[in-house]
Every structure is written in C-alpha cells, then in structure tokens.
Amino acid sequence: MLGLTQAYVTPLALALKATTQQVGLLASIPTFATAVSQLAAPAISDTAGSRKKLILPIVFMHAILWLPILLVPYLMVTGRIWWLIAFVTLSAILGLFAGPAWGSLMADLVPAHMRGRYFAFRARISVLTMLVFGLIAGGILQIFQNISKQSGETLFTGFAVIFGGALIFRLLSVYFLLGMYEPRQSGSSKRGQSLFYLLTHLGTSNLGRFILFVALIGFGANIAAPFFSVYELRDLKFNYATYMIISLCNALAQFAFQAFWGRRADRAGNVMLLKVASSLIPFVPLIWMLNKNPFYLMGAEVFSGLAWSGFNLAASNFIYDASEPENRTKQLAILNAFNMLGGALGAVVGGYITPHLPSFLGYNLRSLMLISGLARGLVVLIFVRSIVEVRHVPKISLKQFILGN
C-alpha cells in the first residue's frame, strides 16, 4: 500500500493544480489531525479490551478510504483539492490510530536483545516491497502520462489504478493481522500513570527529552520535506519516471543500510545510533540544493536513505527500551502525537514562508532547503547529548561503532 501511495499523493494534488500553499496544507492538516487523534488512542484501546480488537477494524476502514481518494478527480466538480485534503486527513488518522496498540503488541512479541536485528530485517522487507511497488506505480503513471499527451486521455486514470491497488493490498494486510498472536500485555497488572501526568512531565525525564527531540527533528525536516516533490515536478520539470527513480533511490538505500544499522544498534545501543544518524540528517537538504542533475539527486537520496534509516530504526527501538510496559501504549501515543505535531507545524511554516523567500541558486525552494538544514542542525546540537542509553551496552568509540568492531 505504501509503495503505491506514499510518493504519489502530492503528484495527484499537483495534477489537480494545487498551489504551493495547498501542498503545505496537504502535508500539515492530516499530520496535525493525526497528532491530536493519537492522544485518544490509548483510552479507546483500553475500552476495546484487546489490542487486536482495536487494530483490525481501524485497518479495514483505512483500506476503504482509498476509494473516495481515487474518486476525487471524477466526482468532485469544485474544491477538489480541499476534498483530497479531507479524505487524506481521514486516511492519515486511521493509518496511525492503531499504532500505539500495535507498538505495544510488538514490544511484547519481540525480545529486547534482538529488536535491532528484527526491526531492521522487517524494515528491509518493507522497504524492498515499497521499492518494487513504487517502481510499478511510477511506471503506471508514466504510461498514462504518455497516453494523455497522445490522445487527451486523463492522467487521473493512472492515479485511480495505483490507489485502487493500495486499497486491495491494505485489505490483504487485515488477513495477516488476523493471524497475529496477542500475548498477555506485559505490565497489565500494574496501574499506569495518566496521560495528563505523562504529558506534563515530558521535560523532566530521559524519555520525555527524547520525544521532544524527535518532534523537533520532524519540525525541521518538514519545513522542506513536503516540497521536494514540487521542486522536482514543477521547478525542475522532471517527468514521472525520473521523479520515481530519484524517490526510490532513498528506499533502495534504506534497504541496503537497515541490517548495517541494526547490528550496531543491538551491540552499542540505540542512543549511539541515534547520535550518529541524527548528525547526518541536517546535511540532507543542503546536499539537495547544490545541484539539479538527476544523477546527482539520486546520490543525494542515497545519503538521505542512509541517514533516515538509522534515525528511524534507533528512534522506534529506543521507545520500546525506555517506556514502561504499563505506560507503553500511552507513551507511544505521545511520541506519535508530538512527532506528527512537529511535522505539521513544519509543513505549515514551510508553505507559508516559501512565497516570501528570495531565490537562492535560482529557486526559492532552495532557500527553504537551507532553512530546513539549519533548523535540523540546531535541534541536534541542543538536544541529542541530553538523551541517555537505558540498556547495558559496552562503551565503544565512533570508529569501532562504524566498523562494527
């Protein structure tokens, strides 16, 4: 599902003649709504009485929502961008609403000593699948774009085909989720702290500082992240095939580096990996703005995949290590909420300031990339040293960590 949709919602908006500000809203409104909804997820999970009883109906409804999304170009005569934003918002809410319950379930299923290797292996399978279906989706859109130029047939048929495929594959995922074993929730006999208490004490704990760090990284990244598609398709005039290949270089790099990062995280801890990977993230937009050659940008996306695969693996595993079993669902919800809120605010800021930015190296979106890189770097400098490893791991040098010694 993700391979068929993740990189192609913004291109659909551009095909519907969305402005830069509307692209920013397409990124920010669903993200903000998802952040708010995450805070309600733990209470509803408790009411359901079982994590699977929450996960299964949510995933089913998430699948069905791809139907109105693919129908927007055909059924909506006016305000099509706003209808797209509305349906994508509902899809985003449902897509992550079961996340805290799923994360709590996985923390009970996967032993702590092998989480790095397991989630790296899982991520490689996911990324490989996304890579294959991302290529298929890009190829389908390129075919329909060529047909549209020759015969006037609408490009929207191509989007309907790939989003219809996403609906089918998301429904298939319900089948596999049905077969998952749900163990007794660890810590379920203990009374956890309230969501309000956890929220108001974020700044006083190691886990709280980590959550704020991840949220601020998301803010800095999303100042520019939603607009890379705009930069490629509108400013650089890339066709869908070129856009697809550049985007999938990131997925290919993530596939290649997941096992590399996973082995090192199990040995040296997630905080060491978090520090190394987060130090690379500020350079991603800075590298992107220096050259517009497609082959250069493929290399930039490989670097981005290297950085973000390590950061995401470390961040997702650290929350399992640092959270208490009786509070884990709530703490996962808070992490998701703050991360999404940071991303939403970043997208709003990026969409608002872009029209007012001066051109830098020929494009005002390159100015936005520079601001995003500086914001990410400032967050890393201020926060990353305050996060402490919670597992007992050997202390090794950076050289030993990189070489795997």
N, C-alpha and C positions, 0 to 999 in steps of 0.2 A: 504493500500500500504506500509506504513512504517513498519508495523508489519512483513510483508513478506520479506522485503528487508534490513531494517536498520542494522541488526546484521549479515547479510549473504553475503554482497559484499566482505568483507575481506576473509571469508572462501572460496568463489569462487576463489579469487586470490591465496590463498594457495593451493587449488586443482589444479590450473594451474601452480604450482611450483614457485610462486613468492618468491623473496628474501626479507629479512627484509627491505632493502633499497627501493625495489619496493613497498612494503606495505606502507612505508612512503610517497612515491610519489603518491600512490593511494589516500592517505588522503590529501596530500598537494596541488597537482596540481588542482583538482576540487575545492578545497576551495579557492585557490588563484584566479582562473579564475572567480569564483562566486563573490569574493570581488570586482574585477575590474568591472564586469558587473553591480553590484549594483549601481555604480555611474552613469550609463547611464539610469537606470530605471525611475527616476523622469521625465527626459526630454521626454522619449518615452510615459510615462503616460500622460503628458500634451498634447503631439501630438495626442494621441488617443482620447482625449476629454472626456473620461469616464473611470473610474477605472475598471468597468466590461469589457469594450471593450479590455482592456489590459489583464486582468486576464484570461478570458475564452480561447482565442487561445493559451496562454502560457501553461495553464494546460493541454490542449489537446495534444500539442506537447510533453510535459513532459511525458504523458502517453505512447505515441507511442515509445519513446526512450527505453522503457524496452524491446522492440522486438530485436533490434540489440545487446543489452547487453546479453540476454539469448542465442543468436545465436553465440556469440564469440567462445565458445569451439568447435562448429561444422563447422563454415565457415572459420575461420582463421587458416591457417596451421602453419605460423610462426608469431612471435611477438604478441602472443595472449594477454599477459599481457599489452602491450602497446595499443592494440586495446581496451581492457577493460578500461584502464585509460582514453582513448579518449572519449569513449561513456559515461562513468560515469561522466566525466567532463561536457559534454554537458547536461546530465541529471541534474547535480547539479546546473548549471547555470539556466536552465529553472525552476527547482524546487523552487528557491528563487527569480527569477526575478520579479515576480508579488507580492512579499512580501511587499514592501513599499506601493503599491497601496491597497493591502488587509488590511494592518495595518491601513492605513488612513481611509478606509471604516469602519472597526470595531470600531475605535475610535469615529466615528460619530454615530454609531448604539448603542453602549453600554454606558449608563450614567456613569459619573466618580465615583459616590458614590458606585456603585456596581460592578466595574471592578474586584476587588479582588475575590469576590464570583463567578461572572460569568465566568471569565477565569479559576478559579480553578475548577468549575463544568465542563467546556468544556475540560480542561486538563484531568480530571478524566475519562470522556467518551472516549477521545482519547487514554489514557493510557490503559484503560480496553480493548478497541478494539485491540490495538497493542499487549497486553498481550495474548489475545486469538489467534490472527493470528501468533504471534511469536511462540507460542506453536505448532500450526499447521505446520508452516514452519520447525521448528526443528524436528518434528515428521516425516515429509515427507523426510527430508534429512537423518534421521537415518534409515528409511526404505530402501531408495535407497543405503545407505552405506552398509547395511547388504546384500542386493541383490547383490551389486557389489562384495562383498567378496566371495559370494557363486557361482555366475555364470559368473563373469567378466563383467557384465553389467555396463556401465559407471555411475558414480555418477552425471555427468553433467545433466542427465535427471531430477534428483531431483531439481537442480537449475532452469532448464527450467520451471518446473511445478510451482514453487513458484514465479518466476519473471513473468511468464505468468499471474498468478493470480493478481500480482501487477498491471499489465497493465490494466486488466479488472476493478479492483476497482478504479484506478485513472480515468478511463473513466467515471465510475459511479459518481465520485465526480463532474465532469463537469455538470452533470444533476442537482445536488443540487445547484451548484454555479449559474446556470441559474435562479433559483428561488429566489436568494437573492435580497432584495430591496436595491437600491442605493439611499440614500438621497442626497440632495444638499450638496456639500463639504463645511464644516464649514471653514470660513476664506477665501473662494474662491474669495471674492470681494476685499481682500487686496492683495497687491503686496508683495510677499515673498522675502527673501534675496536670493542671488545667491548661488549656490552650492559651488563655489570657496570661497565666503566670509565665509560661514559656516565652511568649511574645515580649513581655515587659522585662525579661531578664536576658535578652539576647546579648547585650553588650558586656555582660559580666562573666560569660563562660567561653571556653575554648570553642565549643560547637557554635555558639552564637556569633563569635567573630568570624568563623568560617562561613556561616550563612551570609553575613553582611559582605564578606569578601567576594563570594560567588555572585551575589546580587549586583555589586558594583562593577565587577568584570562584565556581567551581562549588560549593564547600562552602557559602559564604554564601548562594548562591541557593537551594540545595536544602534549606536549613533550612525554607523555607516553600513552595517550588515544588510539591512533590507534594500539598500540602494545599489548594491553591486550588480544586480540584475538590470536595473535601469541604466547603469553605466555601460554595461556590455551591449544591451539590445537597442537602447535609444542613442547613446552618445557615440559608441564605437561601431554601431551598425552591424554587429555580428548576426549571422543567421542562427537558426535554432541548433543546427549541427555543431557549429563552433561553440555556442553557449553550453550545449550539453557536454561536449568533450572537456571543456575547461572545468565545469562543475564536477564532473565525475573523476577528475584527477584528485580532487580532495578526498572522495570516497575511496579511491584506489590507495592513496597514501594512508588513510586510516586503517584500511585492511592490512597493509604491509607492516604498520608500526604497532598494532594492538598487542601482538604477542611480545614484542620487544619491551613495551612499557609494562605489560602485565607481569612478566618475570621479575622485573626490577622493583615493582610495587610490592610484590609478595616478600622480597628479600629485604629491601631497605625502607619499606613503609610508604604509605600514601602521601604523607606530607612532603617527603623528599621529592617524589614525582610531581606533586602539586607545585612546588617551588621551581623546579626545572622547567616544566611545561608553561607555567604562567609567565616566566621570564621571556618566553618566545612569542607569546600572544601579541604584545604591543607592536611587534615588527611586521605582523601580517598586513595591515592596511598600508603601512609605509612602503613595503615592497610592492604592493599592488599599484601604487600611484606613480611609480617611476617609469613604467613602460607600458605601451598598449599592444605590443606584439602578442598574438595569441599563444605562441610557443613560450614566451616569457611568462605569461599569465598562467599557463599550465604548471610551470615551475613554482610560481607563487602559491598556487593551490596545493601543490605537494607539500610545501613548507607549512601552509595552513593546516593541512591534514595531520602532519607531524605534531604540531603544537596542540591542536584541539583534541586529538585522540588521547594524548597523555593527560591533558587537563580534565577532560570529561571522565576518563577512567578513574583518576585519582579522586575527583570530587564525588562521584557516585559511590565509590567504595569507602571513602572516609566517613560519610554519613552513617553507613552501617556500623563502622567501628565505634564512632563517637556517640551514637544515640543509645539511650537505654531501651531495652525491649518493651517495657511498659509504656514508654513515651514515643516509640519509634514512628508509629503512624502519624502522630501529631507533628513530630519534628521533621519528617519527610514532607508533610504538607506545608509547613512553614518554609522549608528550603525551596520547594517548588513555587510557593506564593511569592517569596521575595525575589527569587530568580526571574520569574515572569514579570513581576512589577518593575524590576530594574530594566529588563529588556523592553517593556512597553514604554517606559519613560524615555529610554534612549532613542527609540524609534520616533516618538513624538518630537523630541528635541531635534533629531536629525532632519525630519520632514519640515519642521518649522524654520530652521536656520538655513537650509540649503539654498532657497531662492535669494537669500540676502548675502551669501558668501561670494567673495571675489573669485575670479578664475585663477587657478593655480596649475601651472604647466598645461594650460589650455582648457581645463574643465573645472567647474566649481565643485563637482563631486570629488575631485582630488583634494580640494581644501577640506571637505568633510572627512576624507580618509585620514588626513593629517591630524585633525582634531580627535578622531576616534583613537588613533595610535597613541597620542599624548595622554588621553584620558585613561586608557588601559595601563600605560606605564606608571602613571601617578598612583593608581589603585594598588598595583603590585608593590611599589616602593613603600607605601604606607601600611598595608595590611599583612602581606604574606609572612613576615617574620613573627607575627603575633600568634600564628597557628602552630600548635604543638602536637606531635605524634602521640597517639594514645596506645598504640601497640608496642610490645617489647621487640625492638628490632636492632640489629647491630649498627653502630655508627660508622659510616664509611664516607670517603671523600667523594667529591663530584666526579673525579676521574674514574674511581672504582665503580661508581654508580653507572656512568655512561658505558664503560667497558664491560660491566657485568661481572667484575672480579669479586 
